[in-house]
Each structure stands twice: as structure tokens, then as C-alpha cells.
Amino acid sequence: MFPKYEKMLIQMGENFKLARLRRKLTHQQVCERANIKWNTLNLIESGYEHVKLDDYFKVLIVLGLAEDITKLAGDDSLGRKLQDNDNADIVLTV
């Protein structure tokens, strides 16, 4: 994974941890309520890249942030440009 994206995952993990701490929930409480293992929550909060999306979603539900999942790819400005452009020769680069 590119360093830029690793940093994004680390930031996302920190956001999960801060959200948990703001709610005064322990690591154990979130694990029990989300029905995930302690290590899984630790990986999420560390920004590890190989965590299942449903585990993220379970934690979002516990934190009361489930609606945030709908924000993913919500502002798809590139996709809208591609859709509006009649030129089919546009190549996407990562």
C-alpha cells in the first residue's frame, strides 16, 4: 500500500479510538457489543489495512456512527466528471 493511503488508514484508526474514548467506552465494552475480538478492535484503532469491512461497520454501530458509512464514496466528483464527459478515452490512474 502506498504511504499516503497508510497514513489515511492510521488517521481513520485514530478517529475510531477517539470516538470510543469520547463515549467513555472501554476496549472490552466495544468488543463485546460489536461481537469482535480484542485484537480486531486493536487493529482497527491502529489503522491496519487487513480488517473486514463488516468489523468496521459493527464498531460504527456501537459508537452510534453507522450513518457515517454512507459517506464513503458519497462525493464522487471524479465519477461525476467521467459520467458527464462524452470522451470514453479517459484513463483512471491511482
C-alpha contacts under 8 A as a table, 3 or more apart, distances in Angstrom:
res1	aa1	res2	aa2	distance
1	M	5	Y	6.66
1	M	6	E	6.58
2	F	5	Y	5.48
2	F	6	E	6.35
3	P	6	E	4.90
3	P	7	K	6.18
4	K	7	K	5.33
4	K	8	M	6.55
5	Y	8	M	4.90
5	Y	9	L	6.32
6	E	9	L	5.15
6	E	10	I	6.22
6	E	47	G	7.57
6	E	49	E	7.72
7	K	10	I	5.02
7	K	11	Q	6.15
8	M	11	Q	5.08
8	M	12	M	6.15
9	L	12	M	4.94
9	L	13	G	6.11
9	L	47	G	4.58
9	L	48	Y	6.93
9	L	49	E	6.96
10	I	13	G	5.04
10	I	14	E	6.24
10	I	45	E	7.68
10	I	46	S	5.98
10	I	47	G	4.04
10	I	48	Y	7.33
11	Q	14	E	5.03
11	Q	15	N	6.19
11	Q	47	G	7.04
12	M	15	N	4.96
12	M	16	F	6.36
12	M	45	E	7.63
12	M	47	G	6.44
13	G	16	F	5.11
13	G	17	K	6.33
13	G	44	I	5.46
13	G	45	E	3.89
13	G	46	S	5.20
13	G	47	G	4.47
13	G	48	Y	7.95
14	E	17	K	5.05
14	E	18	L	6.07
14	E	45	E	5.71
14	E	46	S	6.92
14	E	47	G	7.46
15	N	18	L	5.12
15	N	19	A	6.07
15	N	45	E	7.75
16	F	19	A	5.14
16	F	20	R	6.25
16	F	44	I	7.52
16	F	45	E	5.90
17	K	20	R	5.08
17	K	21	L	6.19
17	K	45	E	5.47
18	L	21	L	5.05
18	L	22	R	6.01
19	A	22	R	5.19
19	A	23	R	6.43
19	A	63	L	6.96
20	R	23	R	5.28
20	R	24	K	6.39
20	R	25	L	5.52
20	R	26	T	7.41
20	R	30	V	7.89
20	R	63	L	6.57
21	L	24	K	4.81
21	L	25	L	5.91
21	L	26	T	7.43
22	R	25	L	7.72
23	R	63	L	7.61
25	L	29	Q	6.09
25	L	30	V	6.64
26	T	29	Q	5.14
26	T	30	V	6.47
27	H	30	V	5.45
27	H	31	C	6.28
27	H	38	W	7.23
27	H	41	L	7.47
28	Q	31	C	5.06
28	Q	32	E	6.13
28	Q	38	W	6.89
29	Q	32	E	5.23
29	Q	33	R	6.11
30	V	33	R	5.16
30	V	34	A	5.83
30	V	59	V	6.96
30	V	62	V	6.61
31	C	34	A	5.22
31	C	35	N	5.63
31	C	36	I	5.02
31	C	37	K	5.94
31	C	38	W	5.94
31	C	41	L	6.77
32	E	35	N	5.01
32	E	36	I	6.69
33	R	62	V	6.44
34	A	55	D	7.80
34	A	58	K	5.15
34	A	59	V	5.68
34	A	61	I	7.72
34	A	62	V	6.20
35	N	58	K	7.84
36	I	40	T	6.39
36	I	41	L	7.18
36	I	55	D	7.09
37	K	40	T	5.23
37	K	41	L	6.75
38	W	41	L	5.46
38	W	42	N	6.31
39	N	42	N	4.89
39	N	43	L	6.13
40	T	43	L	5.04
40	T	44	I	6.23
40	T	51	V	7.32
40	T	55	D	7.77
41	L	44	I	4.96
41	L	45	E	6.11
42	N	45	E	5.20
42	N	46	S	6.06
43	L	46	S	5.00
43	L	47	G	6.20
43	L	48	Y	5.17
43	L	51	V	7.20
44	I	47	G	5.32
44	I	48	Y	6.04
44	I	51	V	6.84
44	I	56	Y	7.16
45	E	48	Y	7.80
48	Y	51	V	6.73
51	V	55	D	6.98
51	V	56	Y	7.57
52	K	55	D	5.38
52	K	56	Y	6.82
53	L	56	Y	5.13
53	L	57	F	6.24
54	D	57	F	4.82
54	D	58	K	6.07
55	D	58	K	5.06
55	D	59	V	6.38
56	Y	59	V	5.27
56	Y	60	L	6.22
57	F	60	L	4.94
57	F	61	I	6.21
57	F	66	A	6.63
57	F	69	I	7.35
58	K	61	I	5.14
58	K	62	V	6.40
59	V	62	V	5.04
59	V	63	L	6.16
60	L	63	L	5.05
60	L	64	G	6.07
60	L	65	L	4.78
60	L	66	A	4.82
60	L	68	D	7.83
61	I	64	G	5.04
61	I	65	L	5.77
61	I	66	A	4.71
62	V	65	L	7.58
63	L	66	A	7.69
65	L	68	D	5.53
65	L	69	I	7.83
66	A	69	I	5.85
67	E	70	T	5.79
67	E	71	K	7.66
68	D	71	K	5.38
68	D	72	L	7.57
69	I	72	L	5.74
70	T	73	A	7.84
70	T	74	G	6.82
71	K	74	G	4.92
71	K	75	D	7.63
72	L	75	D	7.89
73	A	76	D	5.58
76	D	79	G	5.26
76	D	80	R	6.21
77	S	80	R	5.08
77	S	81	K	6.20
78	L	81	K	5.10
78	L	82	L	6.20
79	G	82	L	5.05
79	G	83	Q	6.03
80	R	83	Q	4.97
80	R	84	D	6.07
81	K	84	D	5.12
81	K	85	N	5.99
82	L	85	N	5.12
82	L	86	D	7.90
82	L	90	I	7.64
83	Q	86	D	7.64
85	N	88	A	7.64
87	N	90	I	6.54
